[in-house]
Amino acid sequence: MLKQPEEIKANALRDLEAVSNIKELEAWRVRYLGKRSELTGILRSLAKLPLEERKRVGALANQIKADLEENLRQKGQLLRERQLVTTKEEPIDITLPGRPFPVGRLHPITQTIEEICDIFVSMGFQVVEGPEVEWNYYNFEALNIPRHHPARDSMATLWVDAEREDEEREVLLRTHCTAISARVIETMTPPIRAIEPGKVYRYEATDATHLSAFYMIDGVAVGS
């Protein structure tokens, strides 16, 4: 049993000398230090040996394993250094095209919104954005949709728990981009040509045709 680990070490070192690249080195590691290697088999079978022989064989096998691992490390470092030198010595063709970097792309919804905005801009409209967390006033009251108006029934509103001065200053997630139209009309003077894209929110059951958040494009045109 004591001769067997020594024979494995001799064979391993002889084969290691013939290794010439990283791929062969990995195959060598699997053969001599892998889970199914002879050396690993010896270490796993120590429990079957008498106590005194187990100590001697175990110590020898572990020492040989450590020696082979160190030789593996040194050989790997040598091969990597040799590969690096070879790579540096290779001529570089500066006329070759550069390697392309992977880049992301716009979401189809974003592409569609941008295309629509470009069309309206070409007709003289400007693109206006507004807050997604909106006042009740701009979302409903300023649009002639007072409290208890039937039109509110079609817009299940997500209300925001926030301090307010009065009932008309309630906070919500806007249910339509017409809230931006209310701000545009309030702050701009005619003539007005504006388009207002954005995300809106409705407290609705999710199914094949409904989500609690979706995109809307509103617009307003007022002559002078």
N, C-alpha and C positions, 0 to 999 in steps of 0.2 A: 504493500500500500504506500510506503514511503517513496518508492522508486517512481510511482505513477505521476505524482505532481511534478517531479523533476523532469520527467520525460515530456510532460505537457509544456513546461516552461521552455525547454530546449527547442521543441518544435515551433512554439509560438514565436520565439525570438528569431529563429531561422526564417520563418514566413514573413515576419515583420520587416526584415531587411529587404525583401523583394517587393514590398508595397511601394507603389509609385504615385498614387493619387488618393484623394480624399474618399472616393467611392470604394476603392480597395481597402482603405483603412477601416471604414465602417464595417465591411464584410469581415475583416480580421477581428474586430472587436466583438461582433456577434458570435463568431466561431469560438473564440477563446475566453471571452468574458460575459457572454450572453447568458440568459436564463437557462438555456439548454446546453450549455457548454460542458465539457468533461470536468473542468475545475469546479464549476457550480454544482455538478452532480456529486463530486467528492465531498464538498462542504455540506450538502444536504444529507449525505449518508453517514455522517459522523456519529449520529445517535446510535447506530447499529454496532459500533466498535466498542471493545473494552475500554475502560476509563483511561488507562495509561496510554494506549495506542491512540485513543481519541485526542488526547492532549497533544501528542507529538505530530500526528497527521494534521490536526486542526491548525496548529501554529505554523507548520510548514506551508499548508495550502493558503492560509491567509497572507503569509509573507510573499508567496509567489504571486498571489492576486494583486497585492500592493505593488510589487515590482513591475508586473505587466501593465498595470494602470499608469504607472509613471512613464514606462517606455511608450505607451500609447499617447500620452500627453506630449512627450518630447517629439515623437514622430509627427503628430498632428501639427505642432508648431512649425516644424521644419518644412512640411509640405505646404503650409499656408504661406510661409515666407518665400518659398521657391515659386509658388504660384503668383505672388505679388510682384516679384522681380520679373518674371516672364511677361506678366501683363504690362508692366511699365516699359519693357523693351519692345513691345509690339508697336508698329507704326500706327498712327492715328490718321484716318482719312477725314480731313476737316471739311470735305465737300459733302459728306453724308448728311442727310437731314436729321435734325434733332429728334430725340424720343418724345412723342406727344405725352402730355400730362392729362390724366383723366379729369374731365370737368363735368360739373353737374348741368342740369338743364331746367328751364322753367316748367312749373306745373301746368298742365293743360288749361286749368281754370285761369291761371295768371296770363297765359298766352292769349286766351280768348278775350279777357278783359282788356289787355293792352291793344289787341287788334281793334276792338270796338272803340276804345278811346282814340286811337289813331284816326279812325274814320271820322269821328265827330270833330276832332281837332282840325282835320282838313276842311271842315265846313265852317270853321270859325268859332267853335266852342272851346271853352277852357275846362280843364279837369280840376274839380274841387273835392277835397276830402274833409271829413268831419269826425267827431269823437264817436266811438262805439258805445261808450257809457254816456248816456244822454239824459237831459232833463225831460221830464214829462211835458213841459211847456212846448219844446221844439218838436217832440215826437208826436204830440196829439193836439194840445190846445191851440198852438199857432196855426194849425192846419184845419181849424174848425171841426175838431173832433173832441168835444168836451167830455167830461166824465159822464158815464152811462149812455154815451152815444152808441147806436147799434154797430157802427163800423168797428168799434173796439172788439166786438165779439169774434171777428175773424183774425184778430191778432193776439194770440195768447202770450201775454207779456211776461218777461223775466224781470222782476223788480229787484232793485238793489237796496239792501238795508243800510241806509245812510241818514245822518241827521239832516233836517230840512227846516226851512223857515215857515213854510205853509204847504198846503196840499198840492198846489200847483208847482212846487219845486221838488217834487218826488223824482228819484233817480231810477233809471231803468237801462236795460240793454236795448238799443234802438231796434225797433221792429221793422223799419224800412228806411231807405236812404232819402226819403222825402223829408226827413228831419234835417238833412243838409240843405235841401231846397229852402226850408224855412229860414235857415241862417243866411243863405245866399240872398234871399229877397230882403231880409232885414238889414243887411250890411252893404249891399251893392245898389247902385243906381242904374236905371235902364239906359241904354239897351243891355240886356243880360243874355248871354248864351253860355250855359254851364251844364256839364255832365258830372254826375256824382256816383262813382262806383264804390262799393264797399261791402263788408260783411254785416249781415243783420241776424237777429236772433228771435226765435219764436219758441214758446214752451209747448211743443207738440210731441206726440208719440212718434218714435222713429219707425219708419217702414220703408218700403221700396221707393216711395216718392217724397218722403218728408225727413228732414233732419232738424235738429234744434238750432243749427247755424247754417246759413247759406249765403250766396252772393247776390247782390242786386245792383242794377244800374238805373239811377234816376236821372232826370234831366229837367231843366227849366229854360224857357225862352220868353223874354219879355221885351217888347218893342219900346222904342223911345216915345 
